[in-house]
Amino acid sequence: MPENSKKTFYITTPIYYVNDIPHIGHAYTTIIADAISRFKRLSGYEVFFLTGTDEHGQKIEKAAAEKNLKSIELADSMVLRFKNLWKDLNISYDYFIRTTQSSHEKGVQKIFKILKDKGDIYKGTYRGFYCVSCENFLPDDTPLEVGGDFKLCPDCGKKAGEVSEECYFFKLSAYQQRLLDFYEKNPTFVRPKSRMNEVLSFVQKGLKDLSITRTTVKWGIPVPDDTDHTIYVWFDALHNYLTGIGYDWKKKLFEKFWPANLHLLGKDILRFHAVFWPAFLMAAGFSPPKAIYSHGWWLKDETKMSKSRGNVLDPQIILTSFGPDALRYFLLREIPIGLDGNFSHEAFIHRINSDLANDLGNLVQRTLTMIDMYFGGIIEEIGKESEQDKKLRLEFDYVKNKFFKYYEDYSISRALETVWGYINSVNKYLADNEPWKLAKDKSKRERLARVLYQAGAALRVICYLIFPVMPESAQKIWSCLGEKNSIEKEPFSEFSFDSFKSCQKIKTSKPLFPRIKLKDFLKEGKMDIITFDEFKRLDLRVGEILKAEKVEGTKKLLKLEVDIKTEKRQMIAGIAEEYSPEDLVGKKLIVIANLKHAVIRGIESQGMILAGERDDGSAVIPFFTEDIKTGSKVR
């Protein structure tokens, strides 16, 4: 195990496209990176964890145009969504890079010029088929569709049209042998092994020079001294791993952490990272990263989640009901990194009830409750250690060693499986020793104290081990056990079963993971998922209230006249108990403009205003506090 030294560890996620909202796939990669980062910090490493957004390219231009936005406006709104989700998921990143920031753009232009001056980049003409969705040129051997003038992208299955334009090429073909030599010297450069074999096969078939600029796409980084050309998105995006760690703007930081220890990414972008990226680095004189881990996809109904299929899962749906730790645990425990997993609400609820509520939750609840009930919340290490006690203590040393090896191998699912094996051992220890029976016999008080001390010590080491995956829950348990400092202050190398201090004040806790029935959860509509296309059918607009009056004979209803710019609408809203008519006039709010008209108490309602609901059922209207035009689209 490492000493508590400050060795460095640089880990990255891919940077995520901002053409749509973050989903489970984005969350999965980032949660893996976060768990590894937290473990490395516990192990004494100085960690730099980079994530961010990829904001250039034709796909972003198109998505922004569809929403009547400028490309940067779309990017800004999506960046906020990503950052908010990472906050909600307790992602402990060190830096969030955007490819639109000047430090990145200048760094990419500098590297481009270095390679051009060296002769590794040259101007030519590209003719071939281009997939906008993947921002990628198709291989020449991709078959032309019968009776058509297009090819189907082998990665996403979408139509790719033929293009012919002047561009700059990178001499990828010149690096074929250097790449093969590098792979031979570094056989675990790509993991899992099956993906390394895919990369080898691709390179061995022969590499062609790579088009890295476009003249038909303007949303991107201009080529230095030739602004008619825009640097192609993958040459742009991949260099975030250099610019995000300080290349060309923070020299000491860059020299401290490069090369990257681990790039985490989905298998669909492996070729770019395992072939193009190390070639770019070799050309520019940088060391390639030490390892790339290509994880699998989360499927829904055995189909890859994607916006086009309308089956992506929004993690906020689960976060709202369960908090971050349940989702983090499920995604990292359910499948080993590298394999595909099929997401189902049934499997998720089963993990919550079985692993979290029954195994861990019950252990926490009964251990803390019994210490509070039998010893007033203060437990001493008294009474002779029995063979059972010793076995529980020594088993932790075995578990700790296995846990460390699994994390070093990035086998987080196996590490969690090992921890849960120990949780089951502690539950069995309590069942065998029956402290609730010992409490009835005053002569066995010392034995009772020893059993509960052992359970408390075991619970303490358990919450330490689950911390990388479940930081919020682990810290709550840690604090309930009387620990004053953060878990992160306790070095992994020094952490032991015996480090649980006697006579600490124990606090009880509400159940961390209440059991839940799937039918009850679905009944509440918390997972009533709609597709993005269904959401787009809603015409949400900014409305301004011109008039408001109470509906006679009712306590709750108000009749509103709402201006949505194209016309004035009459709407009925049940908000009279929370808002007086005079307080509403002149206020701007969100209305659903294309809702089918309804008749309420004999009055036609030509739309609906949106409001939140407090725990007591009362309404709260989110009014616009900034100046915004009446009738504006809400997105």
TIPA-86397 format. One record per residue: residue in one letter; x, y, z of N, C-alpha, C in turn. Coordinates in pm, whole numbers, plus 50000, padded with zeros to 5 digits. Atoms other than C-alpha are relative to their C-alpha. Layout:
<lumpas>
AXYZXYZXYZ/...
</lumpas>
This chain:
<lumpas>
M500844988050000500005000050000500885012550000/P499164988050008501235035149929500135006850134/E499824991649881502695056350202499195012749982/N500764987550007500975089050283500875010949937/S499204990350074503115106950025499115007249902/K500804992550094502005131749766500414996649857/K499865003850140502435111849450498805005849925/T501084993650076500335126449170499194989949921/F500895008450079497385111548988499085009349922/Y500804991550089495755128448689498974991449928/I501105007950056492345114848583499055009249926/T500924991950080489925127248318498774992149960/T501145005250076486465121348184500145005549859/P500064992950127485775128747819499295013350024/I500804987849989484425163547762498714997649922/Y501305004050050480725161447691499415010249904/Y500674991450096478865175347392498875007850066/V501034991649939476525203947476498775001349909/N501174999250087473925196347209498734995150068/D501185004649928471605180847469500324998650147/I499855000249855471025177347843500774987550045/P499265011649949473235153948054499074988550038/H500825011849970471965118348100500814989850079/I499375010549918472805085848280501394996349949/G498695003550055475685078348042501085009750043/H499054990049953477405111148126500284998250149/A499875001549855476745105648495500884987950034/Y499275012349973478195070248483501515002249991/T498564997650017481595080548345500545008850111/T499524990149905481865109648583500004994550142/I500055006449868480855089348890501184990350017/I498835008949995483535063248805501245008250033/A498824991449980486135090948784500035005650141/D500064994349867484945106049110500374989850107/A499695010549901485105073149302501494996850001/I498565002650007488635066349176500795011650059/S499314988149946489685102149259499975000250152/R500145000049854488355099449614500874989250063/F499165010849947490095066149668501485004049995/K498604996150013493395080049538500385010750103/R499714989949897493145109949773500154993450136/L499875007349874492555086350066501344992850008/S498765007750005495615067149951501255008750000/G498854991349986497835097649981500465006949873/Y499624993750125497895109849621499495014449994/E500514987050039497605145649505499314998049865/V500825003550117494805142049251499625012649924/F500604989850085493835163848958498964993049915/F501155006250065490375154448827499405010349905/L500464990850104489395170848498498744994949933/T501175002950082485995171648333499655012849926/G500354987850072484265196248104499074997549883/T500965000650112482335202947784500685003249868/D499554998550138483005200547411498955008649929/E501024990250039481305230947259500095004649855/H499854995950139482435233846896499434989649904/G500345009650104481375217746570498635001849939/Q501214998950080478585213346320498764995850078/K501155005049923476365193846559499485010650096/I500404989449907476365222746807499345011549924/E500594989650085475695248046531498564996449966/K501335004550042472715227746416499025000150117/A500895000449883471265222146766499625014050045/A500284986249960471575259246847499025006649904/A500884994050101469925269546519498574995050017/E501355005749980466975246146590499285006650116/K500594993549883466425264746918500015015249987/N499904985450022466905299546764500975006650098/L498994994949908469995304646976501335001649928/K498624999850043473565314646916500684987750060/S499315012149953475975285546957500515001650143/I499464997949865477565300947266498885000650103/E501134999649906474125306647423499554985850036/L500335014149973473295269747385501054993950091/A498915005649920476705260547526499915004750145/D500074994549864476325283747827498894993350081/S501135005949927472915269147918500274985450035/M499725014049974474105233147889501134998150100/V498925000749901477295239548084499425001450140/L500644998249870475125251748371499304987250044/R500675012749968473115219348353501014989550046/F498985009849961476255198148366500585003350138/K499424996249872477745217648654499024997850115/N501015002249896474485216048850499854985250031/L500125014449977474245178448798501214994750074/W498795004749928477855173048907499955004350146/K500164995749861477105193249219499034990850074/D501015008749938474005172349290500524985850023/L499445013549988476015140249240501254999650087/N498804999149916478825152049472501274996449924/I498815002550081481405151249194501115009750043/S498934991849941484725163749334501085003549897/Y499024996750103486355175849012500845012150043/D499104988949969489295199949030499915011349900/Y500094989550102488765218248703498984995849895/F501015002250105485925221348451500435008249879/I499514993050119487255229648106498905001349896/R500894997750113485255244647822500875002649877/T499164998150118486625243047469499825013849938/T500174986350049485345278447410500835010050080/Q499224990549922487645293547673501325003149929/S498864995250078490585313647543501274992050024/S498785007749971493305293347721500044987149919/H500055012250080492135262047539500225003349852/E499904996550141491755278747200501435003749963/K498614996050027495235294347221500944987950004/G499175012049990496765261147329499874991149877/V500245008250118495165242247039500675006349877/Q499374993150113496305268546789501524998950005/K498545001149986499855266946927500484986249957/I499615013750036500025228946891499814997949850/F500255001150145498495231046541501175005949923/K498914993150071501195255746435501324992150014/I498785008149980503985234146586500024988349902/L500075011650088502815203846387500065004149853/K499974995150139502305224246069501435003949961/D498614996050028505795239346092500914987849990/K499215012350001507175204446155499764991649874/G500355007550120505465191145841499044988750024/D500975010549969503035167846019498575004149964/I501294995050048500115189645904500235006749865/Y499854994350134499675198245536498615002449940/K501284996550063496935212845313499744990849880/G500405008450113495005191245065498505001349978/T501445000250027491495182744945499434986850049/Y500645012149950489215158345120498744997049919/R501245004750063486585138144935499594987350072/G500475011949928484495113545128498685002750068/F501294999149933481485108045350500215003950147/Y499824994149866481035127245675498724998350082/C501135001549908478775118945972499965012050095/V500144988249914477565150846143499824995750145/S500315004249864476285131746447501264996150077/C498775004549934479685115946525501165009749979/E498924990850037481715145246386501204992049950/N498965009350040483685118946196499874996749851/F499975004450138484725109745841499954984849998/L500195014450004483655074445746501184993149933/P498965007850069486175047345649499624998249853/D500255001250144486565043745272499234987349964/D500655012750035485325007745281498554999150050/T501425000049961481935017745427499144999349874/P500745001950126479435005345163499015011349973/L501004990350043477295029744965498644993350004/E501335005849992473595024245028499424998149860/V500565003350131471805007844735498945010349963/G500994990450050469905033144527500095013650064/G499884987149933471175062344735501355006349977/D498734992950012473905088244742500615002650137/F499504998349865474775083245105500494986650055/K499575011849925476435058845345499445000850140/L500445000349860475315047945690501224999350089/C498874999849907477715056345970500074986950077/P499905012949928479025023546118499905001550151/D500064997949855479045039346468498605003150049/C501334995849950475605055746497498854995949909/G501045004550091473725042546192499285011149924/K500674988950068472765077046066500605002449862/K499544997050135473075089745709501215009250003/A498824991550016476425104345610500085004349854/G499964994950136476575126845308501425002049950/E498694998350060479465130945065500405014650003/V499484986549998481635161745103501315000449922/S498734997750068484505176044904500415014250032/E499584986649962486455205145044501495000150030/E498604998049964489915219145098500134998850151/C499815001449856491295210145439501484997650029/Y498665003949955494435204145640499944985550050/F499905013949957495545168345701501114998450104/F498955004249907497495153145989500574986849947/K499345011950055500075126745880499894988150096/L500235011449911498525098646081500744987649951/S499365012050057499985072645844501464998950041/A498585000049961503495082945950500224994650140/Y499885004249860502755072046307499494985750024/Q500555013549984501395037046240500974991050076/Q499055009049936504575018446337500335004650141/R499724994949865505295041246633498884996250095/L501135004049916501805033946764500074985250032/L499915014549976502244996446720501124996750097/D498905002249906505604997846898499605004150142/F500454995349869504005017847180499044990050064/Y500955009849946501164992647218500724987550049/E499255012149961503684963947231500705002150134/K499314997049874505614980847512499025002750114/N501024996549900502384990447692498734992149974/P501145008650038500004960747651498725003050076/T501214996549925497604974347916499645014849982/F500304985950027497465009147762498505002249989/V501464999550011493815002747671499424988350079/R500705010349926491534983847906498515001349975/P499545013849980489764960247904500784994749879/K499135005850101491954937147696499314998849864/S500745001550126489234931247436500035012849918/R499974987250071489274968247351501415003049948/M498634998650049493064968147323500164992249870/N499955008250121492664940447066499325007149883/E500694992550104490174962046872500905010949943/V499124989150041492634990946863501154994649915/L498905006250075495504968546750499564996049859/S500515004550129493394953846472499785011849905/F500264988150082492384988346348501305005849946/V498734993950041495945001546337500774990849905/Q499275009650084497394969846183499464999749857/K500584999750135495034973245885500535011549917/G499444988750072496755005745795499305013050035/L500554986949965496265042345883500165009649885/K499964989650102495435070245642500085013650068/D499914986649945496145106945692498615005350033/L501274996149939493435124345889499675014749972/S500474986250020491435155045787499705006250135/I500184993949867491545179146083499485014449995/T500624986850007489955211345953498794999449907/R501164998550089486725222345784499925014549955/T500294986450046485835252445571498515003150005/T501464998350000482065246845588499435001450141/V500444998549861481895248345969500755011850061/K499384987949946482535281946132500055000150152/W500045000149855481725273846495501134991250053/G498845007449954485165263746614501215009150011/I498754992449984488785274446655500615002549862/P499414997250131490235292346350501434994549990/V498615004350025493405278046196500905012450003/P499114988449997496305301446272500495003649859/D499544994650128497145323245969499194995049880/D500865004450111494345307345764498574998750053/T501285000049928491005317345915498824995149917/D501075006450078488985302645626499744985850050/H500115013849949489605269445799499725000150151/T500305002049858488185258146134500564986450042/I499395012549952490025231746336498924989950034/Y500975010849984488125199046329499824996250146/V500395001349860486335190446650500864990150079/W499235009749921488415159746749501425004850027/F498694994249972491775177246708499865010750107/D500334989849899490255205546909499754993450136/A500495005449873488555184347177501044992150076/L499065008749931491275159047254501095007750074/H498934992349935493785186047341499545006750129/N500464994849869491595196347637500774993650114/Y499275006949893493555170547837501355006650028/L498784992249979496645192347789499665013950053/T500324986249960495075227047813499305000450136/G500705000349871492935216548111500924998250119/I499035002049892496045208148313501085010749995/G499114988549995497795240748232500915002149882/Y499124997950114499495236747894499865014249946/D499884986650056500575271147772499425011050090/W500484989449910499085289148075500374997650145/K499605002849862500225271748395501054988949997/K498925009450030503565255148331500274990250113/K499675008749887504255241348682498934989350021/L501095009649986500835224948703500094989349893/F499915009550112501255209148361501174990350021/E498835008549982504755196048437499824990450118/K500225008349881503565182448771499124987849969/F500995010650017500695161448637500074992449868/W499985007450126501335152348274501154989950000/P501175004750076501125125348142498854995450089/A501185004449926497615116148246500154985450042/N499985013949953497345084848457498854991949943/L501185007750044493875075648337499025009049926/H501114994150075491485086848063498824990250009/L501225008149998487955073348125499095004449885/L500844996450114485605071747826499124988249960/G500885010350053482795052547658500634993249880/K499355007950107483645025647404499755005949862/D500294994350131482105045847119501025010349955/I499004990250038484945071247127501424994850026/L498705006049970487805046847187501035002949893/R499044998450108489425050046844500665013950004/F499464986449996489825087646878501055001450110/H499114998649886491495084147216501214990649996/A498945010149995493585052847161500874999949876/V499234999650124494785059846804500395014449966/F499714986250042494475096446705500735007850109/W499464991949890495265111147048501484997050028/P498565002349977498585093247117500855004149879/A499254995750117499625100846758500225015150003/F499864985549986498925138046809501085003450103/L499044997349892500935136947131501434996849958/M498665003750047503865118546978500545010649904/A499594990050099503955143846694500455013050066/A499704987449933503995173246935501074998650109/G498925002049903506655157647161499554997850142/F500515002949866504425148647457499934985050022/S500185014249966504315115347638498524996449991/P501405004450002501095095647574499514997550142/P500535003349867498755089547869500404985850040/K499575013049951499535059548088498944989149978/A501055010150016496145042448054498705006449952/I501344996350045492765044847884499064988750041/Y500995010349962489765026748030498725003049926/S501194998450084486905022047788498864992050061/H501115007049933483725014047980498874997249902/G501135003650084480524999247842498885010350005/W501174991250005477135014947777498954995450099/W501235003549930474065016247992498894999149896/L501075002650096471225001247788498655001650067/K501394999949952467485005447824499234990549912/D500695010450078465464975047718500964994049896/E498955006350081468724960447579500415008549880/T499664991050110469134990747349500825011650054/K499184988749956471815017747374499145012550016/M500734987649978470435049447524500545010849907/S499594988950085470475078447281498845009649984/K501034989850020468625110847219499104996349883/S500785002950119467545099146873498984989050025/R500955010749969465895068047019498995004250106/G500944995049900464185088547289499974991750127/N500015008849883465235064247564501075003650103/V499004996049901467815084247760499335002550135/L500534998249865467335085448138500645012250064/D499534988149931467615118248324500314996250145/P499675003949862469515111748650499295008350106/Q500694991649902467635140448817498734993350051/I501215007149959464555118048828500274991550124/I499645008549886466335094149065500545008450114/L499424991549896468245121249252498925006650085/T501084993249928464995138649346499444991350110/S500625009049904463725108049529500984992950092/F499095008549924466835089649648501305006850041/G498724993749973469715114349658501104993749918/P498925004450090473105109149495500574986250030/D499255012249966474505079349687499354987349948/A500695011950050471845054249582500314997949852/L499705001050143472425062049214501474996549978/R498575002950013476215062249253500284985350029/Y499785013949961476115028549430499494990549893/F500585009150098473805012249177500864999349874/L499264999950126475785023048871501374993350013/L498665005749984479135012049016499984985650051/R500075013749947477964979749183499394990449897/E500815008950083475614966048918500824992649894/I499205006550105478184959048644501465003850015/P498584996450003481984957548619500245010449891/I499654990150102483514986948432500544992649878/G499585006750123483954976148071498874992349935/L501145007450054480724956648032498795009249983/D501254992850013477344969047915499054995950112/G500995003049898474524971048168498625004349954/N501384996550038470754971548124499325006650119/F500624992749889469114998148339498524996750007/S501445001949976465764988948488499685005450138/H500414994649871463845005148769499854988750103/E500135011349908463184970648915501354996450062/A498665003449949466914963248945500505010850096/F499574988949915467554997549093499334999150137/I500735000749874464834994149358500464987850081/H499525012049929466064958949440501325002850072/R498724996649937469574972049508499775009050122/I500284990949888468154999749728499504992150120/N500635007349889466034976049934500924989350058/S499205011249952468434946649954501335004650059/D498654996449957471914961749976500035011850096/L499894987649922471294996350115499065000250120/A500944999649888468144993550328500214988150094/N499905011949914468464957650453501404998050059/D498665003649954472214951450473500675011550076/L499294988849938473834985150540499115008150092/G500894991449922470865005350663499634993950134/N500365006649874469774979850924501184999050095/L498815000949915473344975451050500265013550069/V499804986649942473725013051099498965002850108/Q501104996349912470335016951261500054992450133/R500065007649875470514988751512501275001750084/T498764997949923474174994351607499925013250077/L500084986949934473665031451683498905000250106/T501135000149907470305025351850500344992450128/M499685007949881471634998252084501055006850086/I499004992649921474675018952186499335011350077/D500724989149933472345047852264499094994750110/M500975005449907469765026152440500664993750123/Y499415007649890472075004752653501135007250073/F498864993349937474985028552719499935015349991/G500174985450004473555063452680500825006649891/G499274994450113475435068152352501515000350017/I498545000249979478915062952501500434985650028/I499615013949988480565029452452501504998950029/E498595002049965483815017452610500494986549948/E499385012450042486234990952490500384992250125/I499765007949879485874967952788499604985549971/G500325014150019485504930552829501054993349913/K498975007650069487834903952703499604997049856/E500265002950142488154898652325499864985049980/S500235014350028486664865152222500554996549862/E499555004450132487614844651918499135006149890/Q500904993650097484544858351738500395014649978/D499594985950009485644893951818501285001349917/K498714999750069489154886951696499824997249851/K500255003650141487854871051375499445012049924/L500604988350065485784902151296501065010749975/R498934990150013488814924251354500994996149891/L499025004550099491204903251147499424999249859/E500635000650132488704899050866500085013649931/F499904986850062488814936650814501355001949932/D498694998650063492564935150745500024993149863/Y500105007450127491864909350473499175007949899/V500894992250086489014930250333500695012649950/K499324987650037491114961850335501034997549889/N499005003350102493894945250133499354996949865/K500695003250124491474931149877499395012649938/F500624987550043489654964449858501035008749927/F498944992050059492934982449784500394994649862/K499595006050127493924958049509498935001949892/Y501084998250097490514960349343499965014449949/Y500034986050044490604998349337501215003349913/E498824997750082494154998449202499804994349859/D500315006350128492794976348923498755006349936/Y501234993150043489754999748881498804990449996/S501115009649991487484970448971499085004250115/I500794994349890485064991149176498864990850040/S501095009249968482214966049151500494988850093/R499455010649915484464939049303500355005550138/A499684993949871485624962949575498745001450084/L501264998649927482004970049670499464986350043/E500435013649966481204932949662500754995150124/T499205003949884484034927349911499515007050127/V500514992549885482734954750141498684994250047/W501315005449960479234940150133500134986250062/G499745012649932480654906450224500335002350146/Y499664996849861482084922650535498785005250075/I501254995449937478764940250607499174988050045/N500755012149965477114906050603500644992850119/S499315006249887479784892850841499665007250131/V500324992449879479054920951089498564997650042/N501395003149968475324914851067499874986250064/K500025013549943475944878051134500605000150141/Y499374998849868478234887051427498985004850103/L501034995049907475384906951587498924989550023/A501035010349985472874879351517500494988650090/D499465011049920475164853151675500175004050147/N499744995649862475964874051985498765005750071/E501294995849945472394887052037500145010450113/P499834989849895473204919352225498695003850068/W501304997149940469464924952285499684990450113/K500175009549890469534893752502501035002650111/L498974996949900472814902752674499575011750088/A500424988049926471224935752778499054996750115/K500955003849895468704916852993500704993850122/D499245006449891471454901653211501125009550043/K499024990049952473404926853424501414994150010/S498675006249985476234901853474500764999349867/K499375000850132476914902553101500195013849936/R499894986350052477234940453070501355002349929/E498714998250066480954938752988500024993349863/R500075006950130480274913452715499175008249902/L500854991550083477494935952581500795011949947/A499194988550040479884965452576501014995949892/R499015004550098482524945252389499354997549864/V500705003050127480014933252126499645012949926/L500414987550065478704968352060501205008549960/Y498784993150042482214982752055500524994049869/Q499565006850122483184956751795499125004149880/A500924996250108480074965151591500235014549957/G499724985950031480835002551615501295001549922/A498724999450071484444997251508499854994849857/A500235005650134483304975651216499215009849913/L500804990350074480715001451115500865011849954/R499114988950035483395028251119500874996649880/V499165003650114485675009250882499164998049873/I500885001850116482725001050657499695013549936/C500364987150059481705037450617501235006549935/Y498784995150063485355045850539500164993849861/L499825006950127485455019650262498955003749895/I501034996250098482165030650103500105014749961/F499924985650023483215067250109500255003849854/P499784995850139484615068849751498754999349913/V501225001650080481275056949611498815007250062/M501164994349930478845070049876500465010350102/P499374990649906480515100850027499025006450099/E500954993349912477385117050170499554990850113/S500455009649899476075086050351501134996050093/A498855003849918479545076150469500335010650103/Q499684989249907480175110150624498945001250110/K501064999749898476785108950803500244989250105/I499735010949906477615075050958501235003450084/W498744996149936481125087351042499735010050113/S500334989849900479715117451228499164994150113/C500825006549896477125096051412500864991750095/L499105008049917480015074951543500915008750088/G499264991049912481445105851713501275005549941/E498784995050064484215113451462499845014949969/K500084985450017484985150751445500475004549863/N499424995750127487055153151127499304993249882/S500495006250123486155145250768500714986749979/I499395012850035486805109850647501295002049923/E498834997750087489285124250397501275003650077/K498824996849919491585134450683500694987550050/E499465012749948492185097550770500744992749887/P499255006650108494995082650552499684985049993/F500345014150020494215048550405501054990950062/S498925008749951497615034350503499974998550152/E500025000449853497045042550871498664995550056/F501365003149955493395033050886499894985550046/S500095013649946492605002851104498734998250082/F501155003549916489864985151297500165005950139/D499724995549864491524995251624500005015250016/S499954985449988491425032451541498685006150044/F501264995349943487855034751672500245003150149/K499694995549864488215054851992498894996450097/S500965003249893486555043852314499415012850057/C500694989149927484035066652491499625012049911/Q500514989250087483065087552188498485000850012/K501444998149991479575102152192499344995949868/I500695005350118477355082751954498655006949984/K501314994150029474335098451784499204990349914/T500875008350084471375079851640499695007449871/S500274994250132470235085951285498674994949946/K501165004850075467115084351076500474989749899/P499595009950101467115055050833500585006949877/L499354994050117469545063750555499344995949870/F500585005450123467805041950298498694992750031/P501285006549973464115035650367499634990549886/R500485009450101462655005650187498885006449920/I501044994450085460375013549896499504989249905/K500595009350095457984993949677499985006549862/L499934994750136458404997949303498645005649957/K501324995450045454655000949243499625013250065/D500294987349934454385028649501500805011349938/F499144989750059457295047149345499465004349864/L500524996850133455885044748993498645006650008/K501334994249984452395053549120500075014950020/E499854985749973453675087249235500465007649877/G499634993350124454815094248879501425005149997/K498664994549994458395100448979500904994749890/M499205005250109459685078948697499164998949873/D500804999750120457065086848435500785007549894/I499034993950090459635093248167499385002549863/I500434996950135458835110847841501235002249914/T498884997750090461025114347534500205015049981/F499724985950026462675146947436499045005449895/D500954995550102460425148547130498635002950060/E501274997349932457385145947357500075013150077/F499824987549925458755173847575499935012149906/K499974988950094459315195647267498615004149952/R501374996750042455585194147192499385010450091/L500524989849910454965216247496500465013849954/D499674986250037454795252947397500015008450127/L499844992449876456155269947708500435014249967/R499714986150034456125307847694499965008950124/V500054989949894456665338447911498695007649984/G501274992650001453265353047997500025011150103/E500114988949906452485386148162498545001550043/I501374998949948449425388948390499545014549989/L500544986550019447345418948282498885002950100/K501114998449906444285413148503499894987350085/A500245011549912443395390648797498825003050089/E501164998249912440145385648987499544986550052/K500485012549941438565359849214498794994849923/V501165006450060436085335049072498934998850107/E501064999849899432825340049256499574985850037/G500475012949950431665311349475501104989950023/T498885009149974435175296249510501005006750094/K498964994849910437985299849763501385000249934/K498665001950053440915288949550500245005749862/L499834996850141440275300349193500125015049972/L499864986550054441455331949022499844999349848/K500094998650145440585342948668501055010249957/L498894991650043443615357348492499885003449852/E499814996550141444115376248169501515000949979/V498555001550018447585367048041500395003449857/D499484996150131449455383347753501164990849962/I498905008350048451615359047551500565005549868/K499534992250114452435385147283499144997949876/T500805002450120450575368246996498525002350027/E501404997849961447285371547188499905000750152/K500284999949856445725376047530499144988050032/R500705012449963444505344447703499335001450137/Q500685001149870442015337947983500384986650062/M499605012349934443255312548236499454999650142/I500505002249864441855298048558501094992850079/A498945005849918444345290348837499574999050146/G500375002349859443875275949188501035005650096/I498944993749920446145300949363499485011350088/A500574988649927443715324549540500375000250147/E499645000549858444745312549887501445004550024/E498604996149985448405320849823500275014249945/Y499734987350065448195352049604498725008349986/S501134990950021445885382349602500085005449859/P500004995450139444815395449258500905012049976/E499224987850021446475429449304501524997450001/D498575003249996449855412749377500504993349872/L499615007550119449815393749047500135008649875/V500024991750121449175421448795501405005449970/G498684995550043452345429348596501094989750016/K499005010449979454125397448701500134991349874/K499755008950112455735374848438500314986050051/L499885013849956455625336948465499974990849880/I500005009950109455675304748260498594994749980/V501315005750031452515293148083500164989349892/I500095009850109451705262647870498985005349902/A500874993050094450285279147561499214990649910/N500695008950093449285248447359499224988950070/L500825009749927447295230047628498565000949950/K501405000250044443815219347519499145007950099/H500824991549914441265244247650499064991650085/A500885007149907439195233347949499005009950059/V501014991749935436045246148120500014996850149/I499925001649854436415251648495498975009250064/R501104992449936433345262648696499275008849898/G500744992950103431705272748372500795010649927/I499164989850064434645294648263501084992949919/E498985006250085436935285847972501405004350044/S498604997449968440625282848063500844996649878/Q499325001350129442845288147758501514998050017/G498595002649973446155275047894500204997350147/M499735003049859447875268648224501285007250043/I498784994649943450375286748445500714989050077/L499225010149928453185266648606500335004950140/A499704996749861453685265848982500584987750069/G499485010849916455595245049238499054997350115/E500865003749888454035227749537500834997650125/R499335002349872455175229949899499534986850061/D500395012449932454975200550140498555000350048/D501374999049951451645213850270498985001249887/G500904999650113450185214549919499755013949942/S500204986450050450255252349875500885002749879/A499344997350127451375267349545501045011150012/V498974989750009454525287549471500275002449852/I499794996950141454795305349135501415005249979/P498664994750032458315309848990499885011849903/F500094988150083458105345648864501385003449943/F498754995150056460755360548635500385013050069/T499544987849933462815386148826500845008749907/E499234992350098464945396448528499095004449887/D500794995050111463645416448233500054990149886/I500095009650109462445392047968498755003149920/K501104996050087460185397847670498804990750015/T501245007749998456565386847693499914991749873/G500145008950114455935357047466501254992249966/S498765007250029459535344847474499844985050026/K500025014549980460035307347441500744996550128/V499345005049879460935289047762500614986549965/R499305012550035463535261147727500734994650122/
</lumpas>
